[in-house]
Amino acid sequence: MSALSPVRRREILQALRQGTVPSGSLDVLAVGIDKYSNTVSEDLDAVAAGGAAFKAVRGEYGSGKTFFARWIQQQALRKGFAVAEVQISELETPLHKLETVYRRTTESLRTSAFAPSAFRSVLDAWLYGIEEDAAAAAGTPDATVEQVEALLETRLAAVATATPVYPMVLRAYRSALEREDASTADALVAWLGGQPHVGAAAKRAAGVRQDVDHFLAMGFLQGLLAVLKGARHPGLLLVIDEVETLQRMRSDARAKALNALRQWIDELDSGRYPGLYLLITGTPAFFDGRVGVQSLPPLAQRLHTDFSTDVRFDNPRAPQIRLVGFDFDRLVEVGIRVRDVFADGSSAGDRVRTVVDDAYIAVLATAVAGKLGGKVGISPRLFLKKLVLDVLDRVEQFPDFDPRQHYSLTLSSEEMTDTERQAVTADEVEL
């Protein structure tokens, strides 16, 4: 287990207390996904070299889709990528309205140096890089205005191949910065990020009129990839999460969304988006059901993967990969890892390891799974929350607290998801 800083350790434990997936340092909790490491690394290297990649991750609730997506994001950040995560929703972010997907991408964009939204930081880094490169080409500490302008036009020509409007606004943004016109610069960044309702005066300054629409958004994504490359980021990992929500949409909207996904896959293959790694996550029902991928045969053909063999022999290079739910041994193993993360940063670390030993963690895992009808696969979230919040915190704070004597597991409906609540009904309990 790699050493964690106090800040990282606190972030992990706080996320687990809240029942959510930590945003970073996931290697310390990764159990059962080692077999994907080499393929993920190869895919990211290929994207960094100017290629593109697509991967679909399937799994039932509790199989760790969100954890897996965050884990891949961590690998990408280590290689210098920018990452973004978009949650698909029927009203706010429908997949067939690509302008909303692009806007959510810029809003959630982050790098290893900048938290969301890193979009403006990336633009500024791109402009600063042009000034540095112009000075290096001239062999002087500082480049002249003419030298910077010449290199700027060369770089903008590359961006213009994606969409002509994008470089127009980038020029206007740089001019606003030089004039110290903060309001115009702010408005132009918002427009480049796909935000609606940008003031007309700022758009006139850039020579544009319209808002970013469905057709302009994909060109803007190409522009973003070009800017990222110029800002020393080899690519973008874009995670489209919870695509199974498409199944709840009206049939016409669902058909448009599935066709948009098919179009994205084809355009990735055609080379339109060099430097983009697109990852989607969904349930098996989405990939196999009649109101999901199977309702659009061309998309089903592109995503088809044979899962008839033993899961041990799944090919991680296939367009789809499946995640299996936690078994009891993996549940206990991740509990032990969390206990060790907690103990490493605690002044009562020795007591924590003694009182909350491996045997007790197994007992708690059995109890949580039992409360959920014996369904280990949907237990990890509640198990880790109870372990940290109800057990480890108390052992650290109260010297006389012994969970074997003073703690009895209880689960309330208020702290459960719909899937977890369904598992505790009498019909679901295996007798």
N, C-alpha and C positions, 0 to 999 in steps of 0.2 A: 504493500500500500504506500503510495507516494505521500510525502509530508505535506501537510496543509497549513496555510497561514491561519492565524486566529480569525481573520475576516472571512475567509472561505469556509472555515469550519462553522462559524456562526451562521452564515448564509444557508448552508446545507441543513443544519439542525432546525433553523427557524422555518424553512420551507416544509420540513417534515412535520413540525408541530402544527402547521396550518393544513396539512394534508395535500400539499402540492409537490410538484417535481422541482428539485433544485435547478437553477439555471446554469450552474458551472461545477467544475471539479467532480464530474460524474464518474470518472474512472474508479474512484474509491468505492463506488456502490455498484458498478457494473458486474452483473452476474449472468453468465450464460450467453453473452454476446461476443465473446472473444473471436469466434469463428468468422465474424464479419470484418474484423479489423483490417486484414490485408486487402480485401476487395474495396473497402471504403477508401483506404489510402491510395490504391491504384486509380480509382475513379477520380478522386480529387486531384491527383497529379496529372491525369489526362485533361481534366477541365482547366487546370492551371496552364497547361501547354497550349491552350487555345481551343480545346474541344468543348463538348457539352455532354451532360449525362441526365438520365431520368431513372428514378427508382420509385416503386410503389411498395409500401409496407402495410401488410395486412395482419390483423390480430383482433381477437375478442377483447372486451373490456377487461383490464387487469393484466393483459399480456405485456404491457410496457411500451406501447407505441410512442407515447409522448416522451418517455424516458429515452427511447432509442433515437428519436429525432433530435433531442437535446444533446445526446452523446455524439451524434454525427456533427452537430453544430460545433461542439467543442473541438473535434478533430479538425474541422475546417478552419476555425479561428487560429489554431496552432500553426496552420500552414499559410496564414496571412489573409485568408478569405474574409469577406464581409458576409454576414448571415442575416436572414430575416425570416420571421415566422408569421404566417397569416392564418387566422381561424376563419374557416368558411361558415357563414351563417345565411339563413334564408333572406333576411331583411337588410342587414348592414353590409355584408360582404358576399353577395352571390357570385359564384364563379363565372357566370356568363357575362357579368358586367366587369370587364377587365380593368376599367378605370378605377374601380374600388379596390381591386386586388393590387394594382400598382400603388395606389395611395397607401394602403396598409403596409405594403412592402417598404416604402420610404419611411413610414412612421415607426416601424419596428427595426429598421436597419441598424446594425451594430457591428463594431469591429473589436479587435482585442484591446484597442486603446480608447474607444468611445462607446458609451452606452447608448441605447435608443433615445432619441433618433439621431443617428450619426450622419444623416444625409448632408446637412450643411457642412459638417466637419470634413466630409469626403470632398465636397465641392471646393472648399478652401484649400485642402491638401493638394487637390489637382492643380489649382492655380499656382500654389506655392511651388509645386514640382516643376511647372513650366518655367518659372523664374530661375529656379536652380539649374535646370537643364540648359537654359539659354546662357547663363553665366559660365557653365562648364564648357559649352561649345565655343564660347568666345575666349575662354582661357583667362577670364578676369573675375575678381571677387563679385562684381555686380554687373549685370547686363544692362545695356541701354534700353530705353523705351522701345526703340525700333526693333532691337533684337528680340525682345520679349513678344512684341506684337507679331513679328514674323513667325516665331515658333508657335504662338497661340493659334494663328490661322492654320498652320499645318496640322496641329492637333484637332482643331475644330473641323477640319475637312474630314478627318476620320470619323468624328462623331456625326457629321452631316450625312454620311452614308446611311446612318440609322434613321434619322428624321431631320429634315432641314430646319424645323422650328427650334429644335433643342439648342443648336449652337447660337441662334439669334438671341435667345434669352440668356445664355451663358455670357455672351458679349455684354449684354445690357447689365447683367449682374456685376460683372467686373468693373464696368464703368461706374455703376452706382457706388461700389466700394471705394473707387478712387476719388469720387466726389464727396465721399463720406455722407452719402444720402442713405441713411439707415432704413428709413421706411420703405423706399423703393426696393432696396436690396432684400429686405425681409419679405416683401410681397412677391418678388420674383422667385425667391427660394421656395415659397409656398406653392407658386404656380408650377415650378419644375417638379415639385413633389406630388403633384396631382390634386392639390387642395382646391375645392370649388370656391366660388364667390371671392376671387381675388379682385382688388380694385381696378377699375378701368384705366386709371391714370398710369399705374405701373405697367399694365399690359401694353398701353400705347407707347410707353417708353421703349419697350422691346419689339414693337412692331407686330404684335399679335392681338387677336380679338377674342378667340374662342376659349372655352374651358377645355381641359383635357378630357376627351371622350374615349369611347371604347376603342376606336381605330388608332387614335394617337397614343394610347397608353402603351401598346406593345412596341411602338417605335421609341417611346421614352425609356422603356426597359432596355432596349439596345443602347440608347445613349447613356443610361446609368452604368451599364457594363463597361462601356468605353471609358467613362470617367473613373470608374473603380480601377481599371487597368492603369490609367495614367496616374492614379494616386497610390500606386505600388501595391494594389490588392489584386491577386491573380484571378479572382473570380467572385461569384456570389452563390451561396447556398440558400435557396429559397424553399422553405418548408410550407406546404399547403396542408393544414391539419384538419381532421374531421370531415373529410369529403363525403362521408356517409350521410351528412345532413342533406345532400342533394336528393335523397330518396323521399324526403318529406315535402319537397317542392311540388308545385303544379307541374303537370306533365310537359307543358310547353317550355317552362323555364328549365326543367330538368334536362330536356333534350338539348336545349341551347348550351347548358353547362357542360354536358358530356361531350358535345361536339367541340366546345372550346378546349377541353382537355385533350381531345384527339388532335386538334390543330396544334396545340403546344408541343405534343410529342413529335409530330411530323416536322415542325419547324426546328426543333432541337436537332433532329436527325439531318435536316437540310443544311445546318450550319448557320442559321440566322442569329443564334444567340451564343456566340463564342464566350466561354467563361461562365456559363450558367449551369448549375447543378440543381435540378428540380426534383424535390422529394414530396410525395403525397402519402398520407396515412388514412386508412379506413378499415372498416370491419369486413370480415368475409362475406357478409350479406350484401355489402355494396359491390364487391367484385363479382359475386356469383349469382346474386338475385336478379329477378326479372325487371325490377324497377331501378336497377343500378347499371353497372357497366354492360351487362348482357343485353340491355335494351338498345345498345348501339353496336351492332356487329363489327364495324371497322375498329372501334376502340377495344372491344373484347379480343379481337384477333391480335392487336398489338400488345395487350397485357397478359395474354394467355400463358400460364406456367403450369407445368405438371406437378401436382402435389400428391400424386398417388403413392409415391415411395415413402419410406421411413423418413421422418423429419431429420434424422442424422445425416441424410444424404442430399438435403436441399442444396441447390446451387446458388450461392450468394451473388453470382453474376447475372442471374435471371432478372427479367423486368419486374417481377414480383418476388418479395421475400416474405415468409410468414414467421411471425413470432408466436411461440407457444406460451401458455400461461405458466405461472410459477408452480412448481411442485413443492412438496414440503421441505425437501433438503435445500432448495434454492431460497425459500422463504427464511429458513433458519440462518443460512449463510449470510444473506443481506442484513439480517438482524444483528448478527455478530459484528459485521463490518461497521454498522451504525454505532453499536455499543463501543467499539474501539475508537471511532472518530470522536465520540463524546468523551471517553476516558482520557484520550491524548490531550485534550484541552482543558481538563478539569483538575482542580487542586486536590480533589478526592478520587483521582483516577484509580488508585489501587483498590479502594473500597468499592468503586463502581464495578470493576472487573470481578471482584470477589462475590459481591451480593448478586449482581446480574450476570451470573456465569452462563456458559453455553447451555447448560441443562435448563435453567430458568427460561432462557429465550425460546427454547423448544416448547416448553410448557405454555408460554404466552402465545406462541404461534398456533399451537393446537387449540387453545381457547378461542382465539379470534376466528380461526377457520371454522370451528364448531358453531360459533354464533351465526356464521354466514352459511349455515346449512352444509358445512363440510367442503365448501367450494374454495379451495386454496387459491385458485387463479384470480379471484377478485379480492383477496385478503390483503395484499401488500400495503395499500394506502393506509387503511385503518390500523393494521398491525404496526407499521412504523410510527404512525402518529401516537398510538397508545404507548409504544415502547419509549419514545422520547418524552412525551408530555406527562404521562401518568407515572412512569417508572423511573427513568434515568434522572429527570429533573428532581424528583423527590428524594432519590437516594443521595444525590449530591447536596441537596439543601438541608436535609434532616438526618443527622447522624444515627438516629434510632429507627429510621424507616427501613423495614424489610418487606419487600413486595410479596413474599410468600405468606407473611402473617397479616399485613396491613392493607393489602390491595386485592380487590375483587373486580374482575373485568365487567364493565357495563357498556352497552352500546345504545345510544338513543337515535331515534329516527331523524332528529334534526341534524346530526353530524354525518348522515349517510347520503350517498347518491341514490338515484332511483334504482340502479342495478343492485346496489348493496341492500336496499330495503326489500326488494323483491326476493333476495336470497334468504331472508330470515323468515319468510312465510312458511307455514306448516307444510304446504304442498311441495316445497323445494327441499326439505330436509330429508337426507338419505337415512333410512332406518335400517 
